[in-house]
Amino acid sequence: MAGHFEIIDAPDGRGFRVRLLDGAGALVATSMKYPTKRAAVAGISAIREVAGTGLIRDMSRGGHGEVIIPKSRPAQATARLHSHTRFPATDRGLRSL
């Protein structure tokens, strides 16, 4: 289900925002304000990098910053402390959804 990014004008007319839409066109996220289109494109590049590799950290009330591993991928779940050290998620106190 491929989505896409849109660069839009910021509400105040000064700068730009990025919207992420899913494959059906539904809004998934809206970015912070970027001063230029070039900065917005750089933000999209950063989002692409993080989205594919970023952990899910529960910062909600009662979450205590725990890393959440989706049940659909527990076999690949690992927590990375250093680029050369990998620990299974279950050994690091991570919880599954």
N, CA, C and O of each residue as an XYZ file, in Angstrom:
388
protein
N       0.843     -1.162      0.000
C       0.000      0.000      0.000
C       0.898      1.237      0.000
O       1.223      1.774      1.059
N       1.282      1.671     -1.154
C       2.168      2.821     -1.274
C       1.388      4.118     -1.092
O       0.309      4.300     -1.654
N       1.946      4.988     -0.315
C       1.372      6.315     -0.136
C       2.253      7.318     -0.839
O       3.096      6.959     -1.660
N       2.050      8.581     -0.508
C       2.891      9.612     -1.110
C       2.963     10.835     -0.212
O       2.156     11.010      0.701
N       3.937     11.664     -0.493
C       4.133     12.918      0.230
C       3.616     14.058     -0.637
O       3.671     13.995     -1.865
N       3.115     15.095      0.015
C       2.721     16.330     -0.661
C       3.379     17.499      0.059
O       3.381     17.559      1.289
N       3.927     18.414     -0.701
C       4.439     19.668     -0.126
C       3.337     20.695     -0.315
O       2.867     20.925     -1.429
N       2.931     21.311      0.791
C       1.845     22.297      0.753
C       2.326     23.602      1.396
O       3.312     23.616      2.133
N       1.626     24.678      1.113
C       1.933     25.953      1.759
C       1.561     25.876      3.233
O       0.557     25.264      3.597
N       2.375     26.500      4.078
C       2.046     26.583      5.502
C       0.814     27.471      5.660
O       0.595     28.358      4.835
N       0.011     27.256      6.691
C      -1.214     28.041      6.877
C      -0.987     29.550      6.936
O      -1.852     30.319      6.515
N       0.161     29.983      7.451
C       0.416     31.420      7.548
C       0.993     32.000      6.259
O       1.260     33.200      6.180
N       1.186     31.149      5.247
C       1.704     31.612      3.968
C       3.208     31.796      3.931
O       3.768     32.170      2.901
N       3.856     31.535      5.045
C       5.313     31.671      5.110
C       5.925     30.306      5.367
O       5.968     29.854      6.511
N       6.393     29.652      4.335
C       7.003     28.345      4.487
C       6.118     27.251      3.928
O       5.128     27.504      3.241
N       6.507     26.029      4.245
C       5.841     24.860      3.669
C       5.696     23.776      4.729
O       6.428     23.745      5.718
N       4.752     22.909      4.502
C       4.565     21.710      5.310
C       4.544     20.512      4.382
O       4.348     20.647      3.174
N       4.749     19.339      4.960
C       4.700     18.093      4.213
C       3.559     17.270      4.779
O       3.426     17.122      5.994
N       2.739     16.737      3.885
C       1.682     15.804      4.295
C       2.054     14.425      3.785
O       2.551     14.282      2.668
N       1.813     13.410      4.605
C       1.986     12.015      4.209
C       0.594     11.418      4.087
O      -0.190     11.447      5.035
N       0.295     10.878      2.914
C      -1.002     10.253      2.661
C      -0.802      8.777      2.372
O       0.201      8.387      1.774
N      -1.761      7.947      2.799
C      -1.657      6.516      2.517
C      -2.108      6.230      1.091
O      -2.462      7.150      0.353
N      -2.098      4.970      0.704
C      -2.446      4.580     -0.656
C      -3.849      4.954     -1.071
O      -4.130      5.101     -2.261
N      -4.741      5.110     -0.096
C      -6.128      5.492     -0.388
C      -6.317      7.012     -0.366
O      -7.418      7.502     -0.616
N      -5.255      7.752     -0.070
C      -5.339      9.208     -0.037
C      -5.704      9.790      1.306
O      -5.915     10.998      1.419
N      -5.784      8.948      2.342
C      -6.113      9.439      3.683
C      -4.866     10.037      4.339
O      -3.764      9.508      4.191
N      -5.044     11.121      5.050
C      -3.951     11.802      5.734
C      -3.411     10.933      6.862
O      -4.166     10.465      7.714
N      -2.108     10.724      6.861
C      -1.441      9.953      7.899
C      -0.709     10.882      8.861
O      -0.761     10.687     10.076
N      -0.023     11.897      8.318
C       0.754     12.810      9.162
C       0.971     14.136      8.441
O       0.959     14.209      7.212
N       1.170     15.173      9.239
C       1.528     16.493      8.736
C       2.791     16.925      9.474
O       2.903     16.743     10.686
N       3.724     17.488      8.749
C       5.015     17.857      9.332
C       4.977     19.201     10.044
O       3.964     19.899     10.075
N       6.111     19.521     10.602
C       6.370     20.871     11.104
C       6.516     21.802      9.905
O       6.494     21.348      8.761
N       6.663     23.072     10.154
C       6.829     24.043      9.069
C       8.297     24.102      8.648
O       9.199     24.151      9.484
N       8.512     24.096      7.341
C       9.846     24.248      6.768
C       9.923     25.613      6.095
O       8.935     26.063      5.515
N      11.073     26.282      6.156
C      11.174     27.620      5.575
C      11.222     27.631      4.044
O      10.814     28.610      3.420
N      11.720     26.545      3.435
C      11.856     26.486      1.976
C      11.401     25.118      1.460
O      11.284     24.162      2.226
N      11.147     25.041      0.160
C      10.814     23.745     -0.440
C      11.993     22.793     -0.348
O      11.819     21.593     -0.132
N      13.182     23.329     -0.513
C      14.381     22.482     -0.402
C      14.458     21.849      0.985
O      14.794     20.671      1.107
N      14.154     22.608      2.019
C      14.148     22.080      3.387
C      13.043     21.041      3.551
O      13.237     20.046      4.250
N      11.889     21.253      2.923
C      10.799     20.280      2.988
C      11.206     18.967      2.331
O      10.916     17.893      2.858
N      11.875     19.047      1.187
C      12.350     17.835      0.507
C      13.381     17.112      1.378
O      13.369     15.883      1.449
N      14.263     17.850      2.033
C      15.231     17.241      2.951
C      14.504     16.570      4.117
O      14.914     15.504      4.578
N      13.421     17.199      4.594
C      12.610     16.594      5.657
C      11.982     15.287      5.203
O      11.929     14.325      5.970
N      11.506     15.243      3.968
C      10.933     14.007      3.424
C      12.006     12.920      3.380
O      11.732     11.769      3.721
N      13.208     13.266      2.969
C      14.298     12.291      2.939
C      14.573     11.739      4.334
O      14.790     10.538      4.501
N      14.563     12.614      5.328
C      14.783     12.174      6.708
C      13.650     11.269      7.179
O      13.894     10.263      7.846
N      12.418     11.618      6.837
C      11.264     10.797      7.221
C      11.378      9.411      6.600
O      11.138      8.408      7.271
N      11.741      9.350      5.329
C      11.908      8.051      4.656
C      12.956      7.206      5.356
O      12.763      6.001      5.522
N      14.050      7.805      5.766
C      15.125      7.076      6.433
C      14.657      6.526      7.784
O      14.876      5.355      8.095
N      14.019      7.369      8.569
C      13.586      6.966      9.909
C      12.425      5.970      9.852
O      12.391      5.015     10.628
N      11.487      6.184      8.949
C      10.290      5.352      8.897
C      10.618      3.889      8.638
O       9.942      3.004      9.162
N      11.635      3.625      7.846
C      11.986      2.248      7.535
C      12.760      1.548      8.631
O      12.805      0.318      8.661
N      13.365      2.295      9.527
C      14.240      1.684     10.521
C      13.928      2.086     11.960
O      14.457      1.488     12.897
N      13.082      3.082     12.144
C      12.847      3.620     13.481
C      12.060      2.695     14.383
O      11.136      2.013     13.940
N      12.432      2.677     15.653
C      11.701      1.918     16.658
C      10.424      2.658     17.032
O      10.296      3.854     16.771
N       9.496      1.960     17.633
C       8.276      2.565     18.166
C       8.487      2.690     19.666
O       8.597      1.681     20.362
N       8.542      3.902     20.164
C       8.751      4.135     21.584
C       7.468      4.703     22.181
O       6.952      5.715     21.706
N       6.949      4.043     23.234
C       5.695      4.443     23.867
C       5.950      5.546     24.878
O       6.404      5.287     25.993
N       5.654      6.786     24.481
C       5.844      7.925     25.363
C       4.501      8.409     25.935
O       4.426      9.489     26.521
N       3.450      7.606     25.759
C       2.147      7.965     26.309
C       2.150      7.778     27.827
O       3.079      7.200     28.392
N       1.097      8.276     28.473
C       0.982      8.139     29.920
C       1.055      6.660     30.285
O       0.274      5.856     29.778
N       1.968      6.307     31.144
C       2.139      4.925     31.564
C       3.037      4.108     30.654
O       3.324      2.951     30.960
N       3.489      4.679     29.540
C       4.321      3.935     28.610
C       5.774      3.852     29.025
O       6.460      2.891     28.677
N       6.253      4.832     29.757
C       7.606      4.863     30.302
C       8.697      4.732     29.242
O       9.805      4.298     29.558
N       8.412      5.094     28.009
C       9.434      5.062     26.969
C       9.788      3.684     26.455
O      10.793      3.519     25.764
N       8.966      2.680     26.784
C       9.250      1.319     26.336
C       9.184      1.224     24.821
O       8.407      1.932     24.180
N       9.999      0.350     24.254
C       9.958      0.097     22.821
C       8.909     -0.977     22.563
O       8.875     -2.007     23.236
N       8.054     -0.719     21.578
C       6.982     -1.649     21.227
C       7.353     -2.345     19.929
O       7.728     -1.696     18.952
N       7.249     -3.647     19.921
C       7.513     -4.442     18.729
C       6.171     -4.961     18.219
O       5.508     -5.719     18.928
N       5.745     -4.575     17.004
C       4.473     -5.081     16.471
C       4.481     -6.599     16.374
O       5.501     -7.188     16.018
N       3.369     -7.236     16.682
C       3.280     -8.690     16.646
C       3.540     -9.264     15.265
O       3.917    -10.430     15.142
N       3.346     -8.466     14.226
C       3.548     -8.976     12.881
C       5.018     -9.217     12.565
O       5.322     -9.883     11.575
N       5.946     -8.695     13.379
C       7.363     -8.843     13.068
C       8.212     -9.214     14.282
O       9.340     -8.732     14.380
N       7.731    -10.051     15.221
C       8.542    -10.307     16.407
C       9.830    -11.066     16.116
O      10.802    -10.916     16.856
N       9.867    -11.875     15.062
C      11.067    -12.639     14.768
C      12.237    -11.740     14.395
O      13.389    -12.071     14.677
N      11.949    -10.597     13.758
C      13.024     -9.702     13.364
C      13.291     -8.632     14.412
O      14.185     -7.807     14.227
N      12.549     -8.625     15.491
C      12.646     -7.546     16.475
C      13.984     -7.588     17.198
O      14.360     -8.600     17.789
N      14.681     -6.487     17.141
C      15.925     -6.349     17.885
C      16.035     -4.918     18.365
O      15.450     -4.000     17.791
N      16.779     -4.753     19.404
C      17.089     -3.402     19.870
C      18.562     -3.171     19.582
O      19.395     -4.021     19.896
N      18.885     -2.057     19.000
C      20.268     -1.782     18.632
C      20.826     -0.728     19.584
O      20.341      0.403     19.629
N      21.844     -1.111     20.336
C      22.497     -0.160     21.222
C      23.675      0.502     20.527
O      23.894      1.705     20.662
N      24.415     -0.279     19.795
C      25.551      0.206     19.019
C      25.479     -0.466     17.663
O      24.837     -1.507     17.524
N      26.121      0.103     16.669
C      26.044     -0.464     15.331
C      26.600     -1.881     15.279
O      26.245     -2.644     14.380
N      27.456     -2.247     16.216
C      28.061     -3.577     16.186
C      27.458     -4.524     17.228
O      27.896     -5.670     17.326
N      26.476     -4.082     17.999
C      25.890     -4.901     19.051
C      24.386     -5.003     18.857
O      23.699     -3.982     18.818
N      23.863     -6.221     18.736
C      22.421     -6.423     18.589
C      21.957     -7.392     19.667
O      22.613     -8.398     19.937
N      20.832     -7.082     20.271
C      20.260     -7.930     21.298
C      18.830     -8.273     20.904
O      18.107     -7.405     20.415
N      18.401     -9.529     21.107
C      16.994     -9.856     20.838
C      16.076     -8.981     21.676
O      16.380     -8.670     22.827
N      14.965     -8.590     21.097
C      14.032     -7.692     21.775
C      13.553     -8.273     23.095
O      13.387     -7.539     24.069
N      13.331     -9.569     23.141
C      12.820    -10.178     24.365
C      13.830    -10.110     25.501
O      13.443    -10.129     26.669
N      15.106    -10.031     25.182
C      16.136     -9.926     26.212
C      16.295     -8.507     26.740
O      16.944     -8.306     27.766
N      15.725     -7.534     26.070
C      15.902     -6.147     26.446
C      14.663     -5.568     27.138
O      14.588     -4.358     27.351
N      13.702     -6.407     27.487
C      12.512     -5.905     28.161
C      11.567     -5.174     27.247
O      10.782     -4.344     27.705
N      11.622     -5.461     25.965
C      10.724     -4.810     25.005
C       9.410     -5.562     25.006
O       9.373     -6.763     25.274
N       8.347     -4.865     24.710
C       7.055     -5.534     24.747
C       6.421     -5.545     23.362
O       6.646     -4.652     22.545
N       5.631     -6.569     23.124
C       4.929     -6.694     21.846
C       3.521     -6.170     21.965
O       2.926     -6.186     23.043
N       2.991     -5.704     20.847
C       1.586     -5.280     20.780
C       0.743     -6.411     20.283
O      -0.472     -6.265     20.152
